[in-house]
Amino acid sequence: MMSFKHFEWKIIIRIVIMALVCILGSWLLMKGFYTYLLFPILALIYLAYEFYIFNRKAYDEIQNYVEAVHYRDFSRHFNVKEAPNELKTLREGFNEINDTIKDISLEKETNFQYLQKVLEIINTGIISYREPDGEVIWLNETLKRLLQIPYLRTIHSLQKRNEMLYEKIIAIKSGQQEIVKIAEGLKEMKVLLTSTAFILQNQEYKLVAIQNINEAIDETEANAWQKLLSVMTHEIMNSVAPIASLADTLKSRLGIDKTEQNEDLALGIETIKKRSEGLLRFAQTYRNLNKVTQPLLKDIPVRELFGNIYHLMNPSLEQNHIDLDVTIKDPNMIIAIDGNLVEQVIINLLLNAKDAVSDVKNPTIHLMAQEENHKMVIKVSDNGKGISPEILDKIFIPFFSTKSKGSGIGLSLSKQIMLLHKGNIHIASKEHVGTTVELVFPKIAES
């Protein structure tokens, strides 16, 4: 700014000198000194010419700077040392402006890079596109992994990949939130859509955040079931235990008198006693859901884990003519887990698969481990009868079982164990085709 003030002063000084010369000429004219009038006239002509040249040079300099601004060439440096004296201050001003603009641009670029890195590492998918043509301006890596897409040119390209999600994104209004079910590989997940709109340079844009809320819902569900089971088992055991004890006492007293009437009473009391004891065993069974509190994590080779399970389960499977196929993508794969708990989960899945393939030709169960999307995945697949969609929705509910002698505790307990490992369990099934269960662990398990 100081440079431009100097430039202004040079213009003001020239104008003042020209005004003084005009005043001098007017005074000489009024006094009749016509002989000396020639000097002010020549001086005024010289000053006007010099002022024109000065302004012309300044105009050319400004033109050059405007051209640099037009092409956004703020790296250009105006040579001050070799400039005419009257233009040095102007060039200094241009250089100051360029330096300021470069500092501002660098600060904006730094902030943009910082914001971009933050948006890349957060566990929420984000997409921004222009309306109404739908051209995608930006989407982060989380969304690419979530939707399993490498690139989107326009938001309309999403319609072919996931029509339901596409329609929800297009329909959602700014400031709204909506939960949507989408398919991710073998599993179905729930995502929370949040939308906002903004205007830049007279263009309308829409930004949508897509957050996977499956894990949060699963954890909340598990906690709710745990509290319910804790209260329920406590109340059942407290209420039924005295009944069983009283029935036992009454039976022993009635046993002294062998009358026919007493024998009928004894039979009724025996029935009450058996049902009471059955309810106590039932409640004790479901208390197991609350016994697991914290896994003891250790780095365990998957080959060793699968080896133990194979030696334990294969003899029983061979007796039933079921083929157990074990695959490990990386023989050196190591996973941080509580070995006892995860073995329990896998064995439970293998027993379920054994029941599923009992009535099919060439029954086969696959046990596989591999790394997918920076996570460790263990899969148990079978070619059995499959599970209907209606049953699949209820499969993790405690007490629910399709087996006549099933307790309904196996998958509920398995899910709880996976949540304790900061992982999850997903089931995909098709009737008369088979079922695949995925155990998904973080690559580095959190303690």
Summary of the structure (lengths in Angstrom):
residues: 447
radius of gyration: 41.7
end to end distance: 59.1
largest distance: 163.1
contacts: 1231
relative contact order: 0.06
helix: 56%
strand: 21%
